[in-house]
Amino acid sequence: MTDVLTPTQRSLCMSRIRGTNTKPEQSIRRVLFANGFRYRLHVARLPGRPDLVLRRYGACIFVNGCFWHGHDCPRFRWPATNREFWETKITTNKANDSRNAEDLIRGGWRVLIIWECALKGKHRIPIENACERIRQWLLSKRKRCELRGRNVGS
């Protein structure tokens, strides 16, 4: 299927996609705050600049978009146009994600990745359930965890 937008229009649309303060990120922040969890946002001195940092729990939370981070779920599909660019871009993002998570863990932090599919679309989980799963993880000793949509991958 060909793109219905001109390259200039597509470029403008893509340039306006946020990297921080996204709707999924804001919904997680809202529910965590309402449940008594306090956090710092986008701490630049930490690898990967985590979306939320809960120092009290030694935890960093990333809220990742399925497309931008190449998640293996129904929300991700390789673009049909400019394929080489997107493969390089998304592969690099995935490598950076892995490296940043490892660096954080080596630095004594715990890492939670919340995927967009957990919060949006037909495979989403209710926000209250997501909050409960995050709370359980924060109170556990597990170093790494992922929150994914229902019936998505492992």
C-alpha positions as CSV (number, residue, x, y, z in Angstrom):
1,M,0.0,0.0,0.0
2,T,1.4,3.4,-0.9
3,D,1.6,6.3,1.4
4,V,-1.3,8.7,1.1
5,L,0.9,11.6,2.3
6,T,3.7,13.3,0.4
7,P,7.2,12.9,1.8
8,T,7.1,16.5,3.2
9,Q,3.7,15.8,4.9
10,R,5.0,12.5,6.3
11,S,8.2,14.1,7.6
12,L,6.1,16.8,9.4
13,C,3.9,14.1,10.9
14,M,6.8,12.0,12.1
15,S,8.7,15.1,13.5
16,R,5.7,15.8,15.8
17,I,5.7,12.4,17.6
18,R,6.8,12.9,21.2
19,G,9.6,11.1,22.9
20,T,8.6,12.1,26.4
21,N,5.3,12.8,28.2
22,T,3.3,10.5,25.9
23,K,-0.2,9.4,26.8
24,P,0.8,5.9,27.9
25,E,3.5,7.4,30.1
26,Q,1.1,10.0,31.6
27,S,-1.4,7.3,32.4
28,I,1.2,5.2,34.3
29,R,2.4,8.3,36.1
30,R,-1.2,9.3,37.1
31,V,-2.0,5.9,38.5
32,L,1.3,5.4,40.4
33,F,1.0,8.8,42.0
34,A,-2.6,8.2,43.0
35,N,-1.4,5.0,44.7
36,G,1.3,6.8,46.7
37,F,4.4,6.1,44.6
38,R,6.7,9.1,44.1
39,Y,9.2,9.3,41.3
40,R,11.5,11.6,39.2
41,L,11.0,12.0,35.5
42,H,13.5,11.6,32.7
43,V,16.7,11.5,34.9
44,A,19.4,12.5,32.4
45,R,22.3,11.2,34.4
46,L,21.1,7.6,34.2
47,P,21.6,5.4,31.1
48,G,18.7,5.7,28.6
49,R,17.2,8.5,30.6
50,P,14.4,6.4,32.2
51,D,10.8,7.8,32.0
52,L,10.3,7.3,35.7
53,V,12.9,6.7,38.5
54,L,11.7,5.5,41.9
55,R,14.8,5.9,43.9
56,R,13.2,4.5,47.1
57,Y,12.8,1.2,45.3
58,G,16.0,1.3,43.3
59,A,13.8,1.1,40.1
60,C,13.7,2.6,36.7
61,I,10.6,2.4,34.4
62,F,10.6,2.8,30.7
63,V,7.3,3.2,28.8
64,N,8.2,2.1,25.3
65,G,6.2,2.5,22.1
66,C,5.9,-0.8,20.3
67,F,6.7,0.7,16.9
68,W,9.8,2.8,17.9
69,H,11.3,-0.1,19.9
70,G,10.5,-3.0,17.6
71,H,8.3,-4.9,20.0
72,D,7.1,-8.4,18.8
73,C,3.4,-7.6,19.1
74,P,0.5,-6.9,16.7
75,R,1.1,-3.1,17.2
76,F,4.5,-3.3,15.4
77,R,4.7,-3.7,11.6
78,W,7.7,-2.8,9.5
79,P,7.0,0.2,7.2
80,A,6.7,-0.6,3.5
81,T,8.6,2.5,2.4
82,N,12.2,3.5,3.2
83,R,12.7,0.1,4.6
84,E,16.5,0.3,5.1
85,F,16.2,3.5,7.1
86,W,13.6,2.0,9.5
87,E,15.5,-1.3,9.9
88,T,18.6,0.7,10.9
89,K,16.6,3.0,13.2
90,I,14.6,0.4,15.0
91,T,17.5,-2.1,15.3
92,T,19.7,0.7,16.8
93,N,16.9,1.6,19.2
94,K,16.6,-2.1,20.4
95,A,20.4,-2.3,20.8
96,N,20.4,0.9,22.9
97,D,17.5,-0.3,25.0
98,S,19.4,-3.6,25.8
99,R,22.7,-1.8,26.6
100,N,20.9,0.8,28.8
101,A,19.0,-1.8,30.8
102,E,22.3,-3.8,31.3
103,D,24.1,-0.6,32.4
104,L,21.3,0.3,34.9
105,I,21.3,-3.2,36.3
106,R,25.1,-3.2,36.7
107,G,24.7,0.1,38.4
108,G,22.4,-1.4,41.0
109,W,19.1,-0.4,39.5
110,R,16.1,-2.6,38.7
111,V,14.4,-2.1,35.3
112,L,10.8,-2.4,34.3
113,I,9.7,-2.0,30.6
114,I,6.1,-1.2,30.0
115,W,5.1,-1.7,26.4
116,E,2.5,0.4,24.7
117,C,0.4,-2.7,23.9
118,A,-0.1,-3.2,27.6
119,L,-1.9,0.2,27.7
120,K,-3.5,0.6,24.3
121,G,-5.4,-1.4,21.8
122,K,-7.4,-4.6,22.0
123,H,-4.7,-6.5,24.0
124,R,-4.4,-3.8,26.7
125,I,-4.8,-4.7,30.3
126,P,-6.9,-2.5,32.7
127,I,-4.9,0.3,34.2
128,E,-5.7,-0.9,37.7
129,N,-4.2,-4.3,36.9
130,A,-1.2,-2.7,35.4
131,C,-0.7,-0.7,38.6
132,E,-1.0,-3.8,40.7
133,R,1.6,-5.6,38.7
134,I,3.9,-2.6,38.9
135,R,3.4,-2.5,42.6
136,Q,4.1,-6.2,43.0
137,W,7.3,-5.8,41.0
138,L,8.4,-2.7,43.0
139,L,8.0,-4.6,46.2
140,S,9.8,-7.7,44.9
141,K,13.6,-8.2,44.4
142,R,13.4,-9.0,40.7
143,K,16.0,-7.1,38.7
144,R,14.0,-6.9,35.4
145,C,10.4,-7.2,34.3
146,E,8.3,-6.4,31.3
147,L,4.6,-5.5,31.2
148,R,3.0,-6.5,27.9
149,G,-0.5,-6.7,26.5
150,R,-2.6,-9.8,27.0
151,N,-1.8,-12.7,24.7
152,V,1.2,-10.9,23.4
153,G,4.4,-13.0,23.2
154,S,5.8,-14.6,26.4
